């Protein structure tokens, strides 16, 4: 016990002793203070250099991604608008803020920004590519191939493109575009394009083809329903030559909601409500 007390007093004496009585501790403290002083001087020099006019942002190079072109983004106008909002210099500017400023513009889907020594920025942008029109006639917006709705002017997109018409419940835009992709693949043997896709509030869907024909699918939310839909489409493709042979150019609608066949609607005035149900091995009217 006496040994522990003695050692405690010795340690206390060392700690409480003046630094100048310990050359070794003075040397260590001097080294630490010198390093801290040098570090602070370097920070001050760097800060001073960073504020020099040569590092003020004066140039911004904007270009599309490799292999892409820009049709709807006015590059000089965009450049001036963003430069006016840039805060900071080459060292202090927040690249993330520049990126968000570009991506907030209607026709810019994605932007990447990097610094260019000593006073410039380089921006690569991906322009929106409209696939179709989303929503009702009173509230139409553009939608791209990823199912993302954006606020570009619909009139600006009308440059020879055949825009697909998409409608569906709120937040179903990506699902509707997936249905479009499936339908386009299914009916590619007919050499037609999908002109519109409609998804109802009950998730029953139908499409209209470029030849004017409408096709009703019903619901296929679950995996089993999706498989059944593909089977019914395959059956339609298989028996379609028989339908064409009997009612050439007179079918304006097809209903695939039947379990063992499909029904067709004839456009002829004399067969206004005519329907045909084709089953796996027979044709019945």
C-alpha positions in Angstrom: 0.0 0.0 0.0 2.8 2.4 0.9 4.5 1.6 -2.5 1.3 2.6 -4.4 1.0 5.8 -2.5 4.7 6.6 -3.1 4.4 6.1 -6.9 1.2 8.2 -7.0 3.1 11.1 -5.4 6.0 10.7 -7.8 3.6 10.9 -10.8 1.8 13.9 -9.4 5.1 15.6 -8.9 6.2 15.0 -12.5 2.8 16.3 -13.9 2.9 19.4 -11.6 6.5 20.2 -12.2 7.1 23.2 -14.5 7.9 22.3 -18.1 11.1 24.3 -18.1 12.4 21.8 -15.5 12.1 19.0 -18.0 14.2 19.5 -21.2 12.7 16.4 -22.8 9.1 17.7 -22.4 10.1 21.1 -23.6 11.6 19.7 -26.7 8.4 17.7 -27.5 6.2 20.7 -26.8 8.3 22.9 -29.1 8.1 20.4 -31.9 4.3 20.2 -31.6 3.9 23.9 -31.6 6.1 24.3 -34.6 4.1 21.7 -36.6 0.9 23.5 -35.6 2.3 26.8 -36.7 3.4 25.4 -40.1 0.0 23.8 -40.6 -1.8 27.1 -39.9 0.5 29.0 -42.3 -0.1 26.5 -45.0 -3.9 26.8 -44.5 -3.6 30.6 -44.7 -1.5 30.5 -47.8 -3.9 28.1 -49.5 -6.9 30.2 -48.5 -5.2 33.3 -49.9 -4.3 31.6 -53.2 -7.8 30.2 -53.5 -9.2 33.8 -53.4 -7.1 35.0 -56.3 -9.0 36.1 -59.4 -7.3 33.6 -61.6 -9.4 30.8 -59.9 -12.8 32.6 -60.3 -15.0 30.5 -62.6 -15.1 32.0 -66.0 -15.6 29.0 -68.4 -18.2 26.3 -68.6 -18.1 23.7 -71.3 -21.4 21.9 -71.9 -21.5 18.8 -74.2 -23.8 15.8 -74.7 -22.8 12.3 -73.7 -20.7 10.5 -76.2 -22.8 9.2 -79.1 -25.7 11.5 -78.3 -27.0 14.8 -79.7 -28.8 17.7 -78.1 -32.0 18.8 -79.8 -34.1 20.5 -77.2 -31.6 22.1 -74.8 -30.4 25.6 -75.7 -26.8 25.2 -74.6 -25.8 29.0 -74.7 -29.0 29.9 -72.7 -28.5 27.1 -70.2 -24.9 28.0 -69.8 -25.7 31.7 -68.9 -28.5 30.7 -66.6 -26.4 28.3 -64.6 -23.3 30.5 -64.5 -25.4 33.3 -62.9 -26.3 30.9 -60.1 -22.8 29.5 -59.5 -21.3 30.4 -56.1 -17.7 30.0 -55.3 -14.5 29.5 -57.3 -12.6 26.6 -58.7 -11.9 25.2 -55.2 -15.0 26.1 -53.3 -17.8 25.5 -55.9 -20.2 22.6 -55.0 -20.4 20.4 -58.0 -23.5 18.7 -56.7 -25.3 22.1 -56.8 -24.4 22.6 -60.4 -25.5 19.0 -61.2 -28.9 19.7 -59.6 -29.3 23.0 -61.4 -28.9 21.3 -64.7 -31.2 18.3 -63.9 -33.9 20.7 -62.8 -34.2 21.9 -66.4 -37.1 20.2 -68.3 -35.1 18.5 -71.1 -32.1 17.4 -69.0 -32.4 13.9 -67.6 -28.9 13.5 -66.2 -25.8 15.7 -65.8 -22.3 15.1 -64.6 -19.9 17.9 -63.6 -16.1 18.1 -63.2 -13.6 20.8 -62.6 -11.2 22.0 -65.4 -8.0 23.7 -64.2 -7.7 26.6 -63.3 -11.1 28.3 -63.7 -13.5 26.1 -65.6 -16.2 23.5 -65.4 -17.1 20.7 -67.8 -20.6 19.4 -67.9 -21.9 16.3 -69.8 -25.7 16.1 -70.1 -28.1 13.4 -71.2 -31.1 14.9 -72.9 -34.5 13.5 -72.3 -35.8 11.3 -75.2 -39.6 11.3 -75.2 -41.3 8.0 -75.8 -44.9 9.2 -75.4 -47.4 11.4 -73.7 -48.6 10.7 -70.2 -51.9 11.6 -68.8 -55.3 13.0 -69.9 -55.7 15.6 -72.6 -56.2 18.3 -69.9 -52.9 17.4 -68.1 -50.4 16.0 -70.6 -46.8 15.5 -69.8 -44.0 13.7 -71.6 -42.6 10.3 -70.6 -39.3 8.7 -71.5 -38.3 5.1 -72.2 -37.5 4.6 -68.5 -41.1 5.4 -67.5 -40.0 8.7 -66.0 -42.4 11.7 -66.5 -40.8 15.0 -67.2 -42.0 18.5 -67.8 -40.8 19.2 -71.3 -43.2 21.0 -73.7 -45.3 18.5 -75.6 -45.3 20.8 -78.6 -41.4 20.8 -78.7 -41.4 17.0 -78.9 -43.5 17.0 -82.0 -40.6 16.8 -84.4 -41.6 13.8 -86.5 -41.8 11.3 -83.6 -44.8 9.1 -83.2 -45.5 9.6 -79.5 -47.3 6.8 -77.7 -50.3 7.8 -75.6 -50.0 6.4 -72.0 -52.7 6.6 -69.3 -52.9 5.0 -65.9 -53.4 5.5 -62.2 -51.1 7.8 -60.3 -47.5 6.5 -60.0 -48.1 3.7 -62.5 -46.1 5.3 -65.3 -43.2 2.9 -65.1 -45.5 -0.1 -65.0 -47.4 1.2 -68.1 -44.1 1.6 -70.0 -43.3 -2.0 -69.1 -46.6 -3.1 -70.5 -45.8 -1.2 -73.7 -42.5 -3.0 -74.1 -44.2 -6.4 -73.7 -47.0 -5.6 -76.1 -44.5 -4.3 -78.7 -42.6 -7.5 -78.5 -45.7 -9.7 -78.7 -47.1 -8.0 -81.8 -43.9 -7.5 -83.7 -44.8 -10.4 -86.1 -47.7 -8.2 -87.3 -45.3 -5.4 -88.3 -47.4 -2.9 -86.3 -46.5 -0.5 -83.5 -48.3 0.1 -80.2 -50.0 3.5 -80.5 -51.5 3.7 -77.0 -51.5 1.9 -73.7 -54.3 2.4 -71.1 -54.2 1.0 -67.5 -57.4 1.3 -65.6 -57.8 2.0 -61.9 -58.5 -1.7 -61.4 -55.3 -2.5 -63.4 -57.1 -3.9 -66.4 -55.2 -2.8 -69.5 -55.7 -2.5 -73.2 -53.7 -1.2 -76.2 -54.3 0.3 -79.6 -52.1 -0.6 -82.5 -50.9 1.6 -85.3 -53.4 -0.1 -87.7 -56.3 1.1 -85.5 -57.0 -2.2 -83.8 -57.8 -2.3 -80.1 -56.8 -5.2 -77.9 -58.2 -5.9 -74.4 -56.1 -7.9 -72.0 -57.8 -7.6 -68.6 -55.8 -7.9 -65.4 -52.4 -9.6 -65.0 -51.1 -8.2 -61.7 -49.9 -11.6 -60.4 -47.2 -13.8 -62.0 -49.9 -16.4 -62.9 -52.0 -13.8 -64.7 -49.0 -12.6 -66.7 -48.3 -16.1 -67.9 -51.9 -16.5 -68.9 -51.8 -13.3 -70.8 -48.7 -14.4 -72.8 -50.5 -17.8 -73.6 -53.5 -15.9 -74.9 -51.4 -13.7 -77.0 -49.6 -16.7 -78.4 -52.9 -18.3 -79.2 -54.1 -15.1 -81.0 -50.9 -15.1 -83.1 -51.4 -18.7 -84.0 -55.0 -18.5 -85.1 -54.8 -15.0 -86.6 -54.2 -16.2 -90.2 -57.6 -18.0 -90.0 -59.3 -14.8 -88.8 -57.8 -12.7 -91.6 -58.8 -15.3 -94.1 -62.4 -15.1 -93.1 -62.8 -11.4 -92.1 -60.1 -9.6 -94.1 -59.5 -6.0 -92.8 -62.8 -6.0 -90.9 -61.6 -6.7 -87.3 -61.3 -3.5 -85.2 -61.1 -5.0 -81.7 -59.9 -8.2 -80.0 -60.8 -9.3 -76.5 -58.3 -11.7 -74.9 -60.0 -12.0 -71.5 -61.4 -15.4 -72.3 -59.9 -18.5 -70.8 -59.9 -20.8 -73.8 -60.1 -18.4 -76.8 -60.6 -14.8 -77.9 -63.3 -12.7 -79.3 -63.1 -10.3 -82.2 -65.3 -7.3 -83.0 -66.0 -6.6 -86.7 -66.0 -3.0 -88.0 -68.5 -3.7 -90.8 -71.8 -1.9 -90.4 -73.6 -5.1 -91.3 -71.8 -7.0 -88.6 -71.7 -4.2 -86.0 -71.7 -6.5 -82.9 -70.3 -9.7 -84.5 -68.0 -11.7 -82.3 -65.8 -14.7 -83.0 -64.5 -17.1 -80.4 -61.6 -19.3 -81.5 -60.7 -22.2 -79.3 -57.7 -24.3 -79.4 -58.8 -26.8 -82.0 -61.9 -25.3 -83.6 -63.5 -22.1 -84.9 -66.9 -21.1 -83.8 -69.0 -18.0 -84.7 
